[in-house]
Amino acid sequence: MAFALLDQIRSIFDGDPGVRKVADDPVLSAELLMLFRMILADGTVSESEMVAFRRICKDAFGIQETSIDAVIEYLNEFGYETNGSQAIALFRDLDVERRKQLAQHMAEIAKADSQLAESEVRLLRRTLDLLDISPVDVVKPEE
C-alpha cells in the first residue's frame, strides 16, 4: 500500500511510468498505434478488443494496468503524427520474430470480437506484406 502511494506521488512529478515507457520507445509506440488501428479498422471499438489490447500491453510489454488509460491518452494525443506506413517502417529492420509478434498481436485484436471484418483482413494482409511475413507465421502453435 505504501509503495502504491509512493508510485502515485512519483508519477505526479515524473509522469506516468507507462507513458514514459511508450514515449521513450518508438517501436513500442508504433506497435501500439498499429494495434489501435486494428481496433478501429471495422469502425467500432468493442469491449473485447479493448480487453485484448490491455492484456497485450500488460503481458507483452509490461505496462501496468494503472497506466494503460494514460498510455491510450498519450497515443491519442501524439499518434496523429505517425501514419501506418511510418509505424510499419520501424519494424522492417527488426528480426523476424519481433515482426511476427506484431502480426500476431494485430490478429489477436482482430479476432477478439469474434467478427472478422473485411477491413480488418485488409489491414492485416497489408501489414503482413509490408513486414514480409507469411500468414502461416501469424497462427500461433497450439500449446
TIDRENTOR-569358 format. One record per atom (N, C-alpha, C): x, y, z; atom name; residue number from 1; residue in three letters. Coordinates in steps of 0.1 Angstrom, whole numbers, m for minus. Layout:
<pts>
{pt {X Y Z} "CA" NUM "ALA"};
...
</pts>
This chain:
<pts>
{pt {8 m12 0} "N" 1 "MET"};
{pt {0 0 0} "CA" 1 "MET"};
{pt {9 12 0} "C" 1 "MET"};
{pt {19 13 8} "N" 2 "ALA"};
{pt {28 24 9} "CA" 2 "ALA"};
{pt {35 26 m4} "C" 2 "ALA"};
{pt {39 15 m10} "N" 3 "PHE"};
{pt {46 16 m23} "CA" 3 "PHE"};
{pt {37 21 m34} "C" 3 "PHE"};
{pt {24 17 m34} "N" 4 "ALA"};
{pt {15 23 m44} "CA" 4 "ALA"};
{pt {13 38 m42} "C" 4 "ALA"};
{pt {13 42 m30} "N" 5 "LEU"};
{pt {12 57 m27} "CA" 5 "LEU"};
{pt {24 64 m32} "C" 5 "LEU"};
{pt {36 58 m30} "N" 6 "LEU"};
{pt {48 64 m34} "CA" 6 "LEU"};
{pt {49 65 m50} "C" 6 "LEU"};
{pt {44 54 m56} "N" 7 "ASP"};
{pt {43 54 m71} "CA" 7 "ASP"};
{pt {34 65 m76} "C" 7 "ASP"};
{pt {23 67 m69} "N" 8 "GLN"};
{pt {14 77 m74} "CA" 8 "GLN"};
{pt {20 91 m72} "C" 8 "GLN"};
{pt {26 93 m61} "N" 9 "ILE"};
{pt {33 106 m59} "CA" 9 "ILE"};
{pt {44 108 m69} "C" 9 "ILE"};
{pt {52 98 m71} "N" 10 "ARG"};
{pt {63 99 m81} "CA" 10 "ARG"};
{pt {57 102 m95} "C" 10 "ARG"};
{pt {46 96 m99} "N" 11 "SER"};
{pt {40 98 m112} "CA" 11 "SER"};
{pt {36 112 m114} "C" 11 "SER"};
{pt {32 118 m103} "N" 12 "ILE"};
{pt {27 132 m104} "CA" 12 "ILE"};
{pt {39 141 m108} "C" 12 "ILE"};
{pt {51 138 m103} "N" 13 "PHE"};
{pt {63 146 m106} "CA" 13 "PHE"};
{pt {70 141 m118} "C" 13 "PHE"};
{pt {70 128 m120} "N" 14 "ASP"};
{pt {78 123 m132} "CA" 14 "ASP"};
{pt {69 119 m144} "C" 14 "ASP"};
{pt {57 120 m142} "N" 15 "GLY"};
{pt {48 115 m153} "CA" 15 "GLY"};
{pt {45 100 m151} "C" 15 "GLY"};
{pt {35 95 m158} "N" 16 "ASP"};
{pt {31 81 m157} "CA" 16 "ASP"};
{pt {42 72 m162} "C" 16 "ASP"};
{pt {46 62 m155} "N" 17 "PRO"};
{pt {57 53 m159} "CA" 17 "PRO"};
{pt {54 45 m172} "C" 17 "PRO"};
{pt {41 42 m175} "N" 18 "GLY"};
{pt {37 35 m187} "CA" 18 "GLY"};
{pt {39 44 m199} "C" 18 "GLY"};
{pt {34 57 m197} "N" 19 "VAL"};
{pt {36 67 m208} "CA" 19 "VAL"};
{pt {50 69 m211} "C" 19 "VAL"};
{pt {58 71 m200} "N" 20 "ARG"};
{pt {73 73 m203} "CA" 20 "ARG"};
{pt {79 61 m211} "C" 20 "ARG"};
{pt {75 49 m207} "N" 21 "LYS"};
{pt {80 37 m214} "CA" 21 "LYS"};
{pt {76 38 m229} "C" 21 "LYS"};
{pt {64 41 m232} "N" 22 "VAL"};
{pt {59 42 m246} "CA" 22 "VAL"};
{pt {66 53 m253} "C" 22 "VAL"};
{pt {67 65 m247} "N" 23 "ALA"};
{pt {72 77 m253} "CA" 23 "ALA"};
{pt {87 75 m256} "C" 23 "ALA"};
{pt {94 67 m247} "N" 24 "ASP"};
{pt {109 65 m249} "CA" 24 "ASP"};
{pt {112 54 m259} "C" 24 "ASP"};
{pt {102 47 m264} "N" 25 "ASP"};
{pt {105 36 m273} "CA" 25 "ASP"};
{pt {96 37 m286} "C" 25 "ASP"};
{pt {103 42 m296} "N" 26 "PRO"};
{pt {95 45 m309} "CA" 26 "PRO"};
{pt {89 32 m315} "C" 26 "PRO"};
{pt {95 21 m313} "N" 27 "VAL"};
{pt {90 8 m318} "CA" 27 "VAL"};
{pt {77 4 m310} "C" 27 "VAL"};
{pt {78 5 m297} "N" 28 "LEU"};
{pt {66 2 m289} "CA" 28 "LEU"};
{pt {55 12 m292} "C" 28 "LEU"};
{pt {58 24 m294} "N" 29 "SER"};
{pt {47 34 m298} "CA" 29 "SER"};
{pt {41 30 m311} "C" 29 "SER"};
{pt {50 26 m320} "N" 30 "ALA"};
{pt {45 23 m334} "CA" 30 "ALA"};
{pt {36 10 m333} "C" 30 "ALA"};
{pt {40 0 m325} "N" 31 "GLU"};
{pt {32 m12 m324} "CA" 31 "GLU"};
{pt {18 m9 m317} "C" 31 "GLU"};
{pt {18 m1 m307} "N" 32 "LEU"};
{pt {6 2 m300} "CA" 32 "LEU"};
{pt {m3 10 m310} "C" 32 "LEU"};
{pt {2 19 m318} "N" 33 "LEU"};
{pt {m5 26 m328} "CA" 33 "LEU"};
{pt {m11 17 m338} "C" 33 "LEU"};
{pt {m4 7 m342} "N" 34 "MET"};
{pt {m9 m3 m352} "CA" 34 "MET"};
{pt {m20 m11 m346} "C" 34 "MET"};
{pt {m19 m15 m333} "N" 35 "LEU"};
{pt {m29 m22 m326} "CA" 35 "LEU"};
{pt {m42 m14 m325} "C" 35 "LEU"};
{pt {m40 m1 m323} "N" 36 "PHE"};
{pt {m52 8 m322} "CA" 36 "PHE"};
{pt {m58 9 m336} "C" 36 "PHE"};
{pt {m50 9 m346} "N" 37 "ARG"};
{pt {m56 10 m360} "CA" 37 "ARG"};
{pt {m64 m3 m363} "C" 37 "ARG"};
{pt {m59 m14 m357} "N" 38 "MET"};
{pt {m67 m26 m359} "CA" 38 "MET"};
{pt {m80 m26 m351} "C" 38 "MET"};
{pt {m80 m20 m339} "N" 39 "ILE"};
{pt {m92 m18 m331} "CA" 39 "ILE"};
{pt {m102 m10 m339} "C" 39 "ILE"};
{pt {m97 0 m346} "N" 40 "LEU"};
{pt {m106 10 m353} "CA" 40 "LEU"};
{pt {m110 5 m367} "C" 40 "LEU"};
{pt {m103 m5 m372} "N" 41 "ALA"};
{pt {m104 m9 m386} "CA" 41 "ALA"};
{pt {m119 m12 m390} "C" 41 "ALA"};
{pt {m127 m18 m381} "N" 42 "ASP"};
{pt {m140 m22 m385} "CA" 42 "ASP"};
{pt {m150 m11 m382} "C" 42 "ASP"};
{pt {m145 1 m377} "N" 43 "GLY"};
{pt {m154 12 m374} "CA" 43 "GLY"};
{pt {m160 12 m360} "C" 43 "GLY"};
{pt {m158 2 m353} "N" 44 "THR"};
{pt {m164 1 m339} "CA" 44 "THR"};
{pt {m153 m4 m329} "C" 44 "THR"};
{pt {m153 1 m317} "N" 45 "VAL"};
{pt {m144 m3 m307} "CA" 45 "VAL"};
{pt {m152 m12 m297} "C" 45 "VAL"};
{pt {m149 m25 m298} "N" 46 "SER"};
{pt {m156 m34 m289} "CA" 46 "SER"};
{pt {m149 m36 m276} "C" 46 "SER"};
{pt {m156 m39 m266} "N" 47 "GLU"};
{pt {m150 m42 m252} "CA" 47 "GLU"};
{pt {m140 m53 m253} "C" 47 "GLU"};
{pt {m143 m63 m261} "N" 48 "SER"};
{pt {m134 m75 m262} "CA" 48 "SER"};
{pt {m121 m71 m269} "C" 48 "SER"};
{pt {m121 m62 m278} "N" 49 "GLU"};
{pt {m109 m57 m284} "CA" 49 "GLU"};
{pt {m101 m49 m274} "C" 49 "GLU"};
{pt {m107 m41 m266} "N" 50 "MET"};
{pt {m100 m33 m256} "CA" 50 "MET"};
{pt {m94 m42 m245} "C" 50 "MET"};
{pt {m102 m53 m242} "N" 51 "VAL"};
{pt {m96 m62 m232} "CA" 51 "VAL"};
{pt {m84 m69 m238} "C" 51 "VAL"};
{pt {m84 m73 m251} "N" 52 "ALA"};
{pt {m72 m79 m257} "CA" 52 "ALA"};
{pt {m61 m69 m257} "C" 52 "ALA"};
{pt {m64 m56 m261} "N" 53 "PHE"};
{pt {m53 m46 m261} "CA" 53 "PHE"};
{pt {m47 m44 m247} "C" 53 "PHE"};
{pt {m55 m43 m237} "N" 54 "ARG"};
{pt {m50 m42 m223} "CA" 54 "ARG"};
{pt {m41 m54 m219} "C" 54 "ARG"};
{pt {m46 m66 m223} "N" 55 "ARG"};
{pt {m38 m78 m219} "CA" 55 "ARG"};
{pt {m25 m78 m226} "C" 55 "ARG"};
{pt {m25 m74 m239} "N" 56 "ILE"};
{pt {m12 m73 m247} "CA" 56 "ILE"};
{pt {m3 m63 m241} "C" 56 "ILE"};
{pt {m8 m51 m237} "N" 57 "CYS"};
{pt {0 m41 m231} "CA" 57 "CYS"};
{pt {7 m46 m218} "C" 57 "CYS"};
{pt {m1 m53 m210} "N" 58 "LYS"};
{pt {4 m58 m197} "CA" 58 "LYS"};
{pt {13 m70 m199} "C" 58 "LYS"};
{pt {9 m80 m207} "N" 59 "ASP"};
{pt {17 m93 m208} "CA" 59 "ASP"};
{pt {29 m92 m217} "C" 59 "ASP"};
{pt {27 m85 m228} "N" 60 "ALA"};
{pt {38 m84 m238} "CA" 60 "ALA"};
{pt {48 m73 m235} "C" 60 "ALA"};
{pt {43 m62 m229} "N" 61 "PHE"};
{pt {51 m50 m228} "CA" 61 "PHE"};
{pt {54 m45 m214} "C" 61 "PHE"};
{pt {47 m52 m204} "N" 62 "GLY"};
{pt {49 m48 m190} "CA" 62 "GLY"};
{pt {44 m35 m186} "C" 62 "GLY"};
{pt {33 m30 m193} "N" 63 "ILE"};
{pt {27 m18 m190} "CA" 63 "ILE"};
{pt {16 m21 m179} "C" 63 "ILE"};
{pt {17 m15 m168} "N" 64 "GLN"};
{pt {8 m18 m157} "CA" 64 "GLN"};
{pt {m6 m13 m160} "C" 64 "GLN"};
{pt {m16 m21 m155} "N" 65 "GLU"};
{pt {m30 m18 m158} "CA" 65 "GLU"};
{pt {m33 m3 m154} "C" 65 "GLU"};
{pt {m27 2 m144} "N" 66 "THR"};
{pt {m30 16 m139} "CA" 66 "THR"};
{pt {m25 26 m149} "C" 66 "THR"};
{pt {m16 22 m158} "N" 67 "SER"};
{pt {m10 32 m168} "CA" 67 "SER"};
{pt {m17 31 m181} "C" 67 "SER"};
{pt {m25 21 m184} "N" 68 "ILE"};
{pt {m30 19 m197} "CA" 68 "ILE"};
{pt {m39 30 m202} "C" 68 "ILE"};
{pt {m48 36 m194} "N" 69 "ASP"};
{pt {m56 47 m198} "CA" 69 "ASP"};
{pt {m47 59 m202} "C" 69 "ASP"};
{pt {m37 62 m194} "N" 70 "ALA"};
{pt {m28 73 m197} "CA" 70 "ALA"};
{pt {m20 70 m210} "C" 70 "ALA"};
{pt {m17 58 m212} "N" 71 "VAL"};
{pt {m10 54 m225} "CA" 71 "VAL"};
{pt {m19 56 m237} "C" 71 "VAL"};
{pt {m32 52 m235} "N" 72 "ILE"};
{pt {m41 54 m246} "CA" 72 "ILE"};
{pt {m43 69 m249} "C" 72 "ILE"};
{pt {m44 77 m238} "N" 73 "GLU"};
{pt {m45 92 m240} "CA" 73 "GLU"};
{pt {m33 97 m247} "C" 73 "GLU"};
{pt {m21 92 m243} "N" 74 "TYR"};
{pt {m9 97 m250} "CA" 74 "TYR"};
{pt {m9 93 m265} "C" 74 "TYR"};
{pt {m13 81 m268} "N" 75 "LEU"};
{pt {m14 77 m282} "CA" 75 "LEU"};
{pt {m24 86 m290} "C" 75 "LEU"};
{pt {m35 89 m283} "N" 76 "ASN"};
{pt {m45 97 m290} "CA" 76 "ASN"};
{pt {m39 111 m293} "C" 76 "ASN"};
{pt {m32 116 m283} "N" 77 "GLU"};
{pt {m26 130 m285} "CA" 77 "GLU"};
{pt {m15 131 m295} "C" 77 "GLU"};
{pt {m6 121 m295} "N" 78 "PHE"};
{pt {6 121 m303} "CA" 78 "PHE"};
{pt {6 112 m315} "C" 78 "PHE"};
{pt {m4 103 m315} "N" 79 "GLY"};
{pt {m4 93 m326} "CA" 79 "GLY"};
{pt {m7 98 m339} "C" 79 "GLY"};
{pt {m13 110 m340} "N" 80 "TYR"};
{pt {m17 116 m353} "CA" 80 "TYR"};
{pt {m4 119 m361} "C" 80 "TYR"};
{pt {7 120 m354} "N" 81 "GLU"};
{pt {20 124 m361} "CA" 81 "GLU"};
{pt {26 112 m369} "C" 81 "GLU"};
{pt {21 100 m366} "N" 82 "THR"};
{pt {26 88 m372} "CA" 82 "THR"};
{pt {15 81 m380} "C" 82 "THR"};
{pt {17 79 m393} "N" 83 "ASN"};
{pt {7 71 m401} "CA" 83 "ASN"};
{pt {11 56 m401} "C" 83 "ASN"};
{pt {3 48 m406} "N" 84 "GLY"};
{pt {5 33 m405} "CA" 84 "GLY"};
{pt {18 29 m413} "C" 84 "GLY"};
{pt {21 36 m424} "N" 85 "SER"};
{pt {33 32 m431} "CA" 85 "SER"};
{pt {45 36 m424} "C" 85 "SER"};
{pt {45 47 m417} "N" 86 "GLN"};
{pt {56 52 m409} "CA" 86 "GLN"};
{pt {58 42 m397} "C" 86 "GLN"};
{pt {47 38 m391} "N" 87 "ALA"};
{pt {48 28 m380} "CA" 87 "ALA"};
{pt {54 15 m384} "C" 87 "ALA"};
{pt {49 10 m396} "N" 88 "ILE"};
{pt {54 m3 m401} "CA" 88 "ILE"};
{pt {69 m2 m405} "C" 88 "ILE"};
{pt {73 10 m410} "N" 89 "ALA"};
{pt {87 12 m414} "CA" 89 "ALA"};
{pt {97 9 m402} "C" 89 "ALA"};
{pt {93 12 m390} "N" 90 "LEU"};
{pt {101 10 m379} "CA" 90 "LEU"};
{pt {104 m5 m376} "C" 90 "LEU"};
{pt {95 m14 m381} "N" 91 "PHE"};
{pt {96 m28 m379} "CA" 91 "PHE"};
{pt {104 m35 m390} "C" 91 "PHE"};
{pt {106 m29 m401} "N" 92 "ARG"};
{pt {112 m36 m412} "CA" 92 "ARG"};
{pt {126 m41 m409} "C" 92 "ARG"};
{pt {133 m34 m401} "N" 93 "ASP"};
{pt {147 m37 m398} "CA" 93 "ASP"};
{pt {148 m46 m386} "C" 93 "ASP"};
{pt {137 m49 m379} "N" 94 "LEU"};
{pt {137 m58 m367} "CA" 94 "LEU"};
{pt {138 m73 m372} "C" 94 "LEU"};
{pt {142 m81 m362} "N" 95 "ASP"};
{pt {142 m95 m365} "CA" 95 "ASP"};
{pt {128 m101 m368} "C" 95 "ASP"};
{pt {128 m112 m375} "N" 96 "VAL"};
{pt {115 m118 m379} "CA" 96 "VAL"};
{pt {106 m121 m368} "C" 96 "VAL"};
{pt {112 m126 m357} "N" 97 "GLU"};
{pt {103 m129 m345} "CA" 97 "GLU"};
{pt {96 m117 m340} "C" 97 "GLU"};
{pt {102 m106 m340} "N" 98 "ARG"};
{pt {96 m94 m335} "CA" 98 "ARG"};
{pt {85 m89 m344} "C" 98 "ARG"};
{pt {88 m91 m357} "N" 99 "ARG"};
{pt {77 m87 m367} "CA" 99 "ARG"};
{pt {65 m97 m366} "C" 99 "ARG"};
{pt {68 m109 m364} "N" 100 "LYS"};
{pt {57 m119 m362} "CA" 100 "LYS"};
{pt {49 m116 m350} "C" 100 "LYS"};
{pt {55 m111 m340} "N" 101 "GLN"};
{pt {48 m107 m327} "CA" 101 "GLN"};
{pt {38 m96 m330} "C" 101 "GLN"};
{pt {42 m86 m338} "N" 102 "LEU"};
{pt {33 m75 m341} "CA" 102 "LEU"};
{pt {21 m81 m349} "C" 102 "LEU"};
{pt {24 m89 m359} "N" 103 "ALA"};
{pt {13 m95 m367} "CA" 103 "ALA"};
{pt {4 m104 m358} "C" 103 "ALA"};
{pt {9 m111 m349} "N" 104 "GLN"};
{pt {1 m120 m340} "CA" 104 "GLN"};
{pt {m8 m111 m331} "C" 104 "GLN"};
{pt {m2 m100 m326} "N" 105 "HIS"};
{pt {m10 m91 m317} "CA" 105 "HIS"};
{pt {m21 m85 m325} "C" 105 "HIS"};
{pt {m18 m81 m338} "N" 106 "MET"};
{pt {m29 m75 m346} "CA" 106 "MET"};
{pt {m40 m85 m349} "C" 106 "MET"};
{pt {m36 m97 m352} "N" 107 "ALA"};
{pt {m46 m108 m355} "CA" 107 "ALA"};
{pt {m54 m111 m342} "C" 107 "ALA"};
{pt {m48 m111 m331} "N" 108 "GLU"};
{pt {m55 m113 m318} "CA" 108 "GLU"};
{pt {m65 m103 m316} "C" 108 "GLU"};
{pt {m62 m90 m318} "N" 109 "ILE"};
{pt {m72 m80 m316} "CA" 109 "ILE"};
{pt {m83 m81 m327} "C" 109 "ILE"};
{pt {m80 m84 m339} "N" 110 "ALA"};
{pt {m90 m85 m350} "CA" 110 "ALA"};
{pt {m100 m96 m346} "C" 110 "ALA"};
{pt {m95 m107 m340} "N" 111 "LYS"};
{pt {m104 m118 m337} "CA" 111 "LYS"};
{pt {m111 m117 m324} "C" 111 "LYS"};
{pt {m107 m107 m316} "N" 112 "ALA"};
{pt {m112 m105 m302} "CA" 112 "ALA"};
{pt {m127 m104 m301} "C" 112 "ALA"};
{pt {m134 m98 m311} "N" 113 "ASP"};
{pt {m148 m96 m310} "CA" 113 "ASP"};
{pt {m156 m107 m318} "C" 113 "ASP"};
{pt {m149 m117 m322} "N" 114 "SER"};
{pt {m155 m129 m329} "CA" 114 "SER"};
{pt {m161 m125 m342} "C" 114 "SER"};
{pt {m158 m113 m347} "N" 115 "GLN"};
{pt {m163 m109 m360} "CA" 115 "GLN"};
{pt {m151 m103 m368} "C" 115 "GLN"};
{pt {m146 m111 m378} "N" 116 "LEU"};
{pt {m135 m106 m386} "CA" 116 "LEU"};
{pt {m140 m98 m398} "C" 116 "LEU"};
{pt {m139 m85 m397} "N" 117 "ALA"};
{pt {m144 m77 m408} "CA" 117 "ALA"};
{pt {m135 m76 m419} "C" 117 "ALA"};
{pt {m140 m74 m431} "N" 118 "GLU"};
{pt {m131 m73 m443} "CA" 118 "GLU"};
{pt {m121 m62 m442} "C" 118 "GLU"};
{pt {m124 m51 m435} "N" 119 "SER"};
{pt {m114 m40 m433} "CA" 119 "SER"};
{pt {m103 m45 m424} "C" 119 "SER"};
{pt {m106 m53 m414} "N" 120 "GLU"};
{pt {m95 m59 m406} "CA" 120 "GLU"};
{pt {m86 m68 m413} "C" 120 "GLU"};
{pt {m93 m77 m422} "N" 121 "VAL"};
{pt {m85 m86 m430} "CA" 121 "VAL"};
{pt {m75 m78 m439} "C" 121 "VAL"};
{pt {m81 m68 m446} "N" 122 "ARG"};
{pt {m72 m60 m455} "CA" 122 "ARG"};
{pt {m61 m53 m447} "C" 122 "ARG"};
{pt {m63 m48 m436} "N" 123 "LEU"};
{pt {m52 m41 m428} "CA" 123 "LEU"};
{pt {m42 m52 m424} "C" 123 "LEU"};
{pt {m46 m63 m419} "N" 124 "LEU"};
{pt {m37 m74 m416} "CA" 124 "LEU"};
{pt {m29 m79 m428} "C" 124 "LEU"};
{pt {m36 m81 m439} "N" 125 "ARG"};
{pt {m29 m86 m451} "CA" 125 "ARG"};
{pt {m18 m76 m456} "C" 125 "ARG"};
{pt {m22 m63 m456} "N" 126 "ARG"};
{pt {m13 m52 m460} "CA" 126 "ARG"};
{pt {m1 m52 m450} "C" 126 "ARG"};
{pt {m3 m53 m437} "N" 127 "THR"};
{pt {7 m53 m427} "CA" 127 "THR"};
{pt {17 m65 m429} "C" 127 "THR"};
{pt {11 m77 m432} "N" 128 "LEU"};
{pt {19 m88 m434} "CA" 128 "LEU"};
{pt {28 m87 m446} "C" 128 "LEU"};
{pt {22 m81 m457} "N" 129 "ASP"};
{pt {30 m78 m469} "CA" 129 "ASP"};
{pt {42 m69 m466} "C" 129 "ASP"};
{pt {39 m58 m459} "N" 130 "LEU"};
{pt {49 m48 m456} "CA" 130 "LEU"};
{pt {60 m54 m447} "C" 130 "LEU"};
{pt {56 m63 m438} "N" 131 "LEU"};
{pt {66 m69 m429} "CA" 131 "LEU"};
{pt {73 m81 m434} "C" 131 "LEU"};
{pt {69 m85 m446} "N" 132 "ASP"};
{pt {74 m97 m453} "CA" 132 "ASP"};
{pt {72 m109 m444} "C" 132 "ASP"};
{pt {59 m111 m439} "N" 133 "ILE"};
{pt {56 m122 m430} "CA" 133 "ILE"};
{pt {45 m130 m437} "C" 133 "ILE"};
{pt {46 m143 m436} "N" 134 "SER"};
{pt {36 m152 m442} "CA" 134 "SER"};
{pt {24 m153 m432} "C" 134 "SER"};
{pt {12 m154 m438} "N" 135 "PRO"};
{pt {0 m156 m429} "CA" 135 "PRO"};
{pt {2 m168 m420} "C" 135 "PRO"};
{pt {9 m178 m425} "N" 136 "VAL"};
{pt {11 m190 m417} "CA" 136 "VAL"};
{pt {18 m187 m404} "C" 136 "VAL"};
{pt {27 m177 m405} "N" 137 "ASP"};
{pt {35 m173 m393} "CA" 137 "ASP"};
{pt {27 m166 m382} "C" 137 "ASP"};
{pt {15 m161 m386} "N" 138 "VAL"};
{pt {7 m154 m376} "CA" 138 "VAL"};
{pt {m1 m164 m367} "C" 138 "VAL"};
{pt {m3 m176 m372} "N" 139 "VAL"};
{pt {m10 m186 m364} "CA" 139 "VAL"};
{pt {m1 m192 m354} "C" 139 "VAL"};
{pt {m5 m190 m341} "N" 140 "LYS"};
{pt {3 m195 m330} "CA" 140 "LYS"};
{pt {1 m210 m329} "C" 140 "LYS"};
{pt {12 m217 m327} "N" 141 "PRO"};
{pt {11 m232 m325} "CA" 141 "PRO"};
{pt {3 m234 m312} "C" 141 "PRO"};
{pt {m5 m245 m312} "N" 142 "GLU"};
{pt {m13 m249 m300} "CA" 142 "GLU"};
{pt {m3 m254 m290} "C" 142 "GLU"};
{pt {m6 m250 m277} "N" 143 "GLU"};
{pt {3 m254 m267} "CA" 143 "GLU"};
{pt {m2 m266 m259} "C" 143 "GLU"};
</pts>
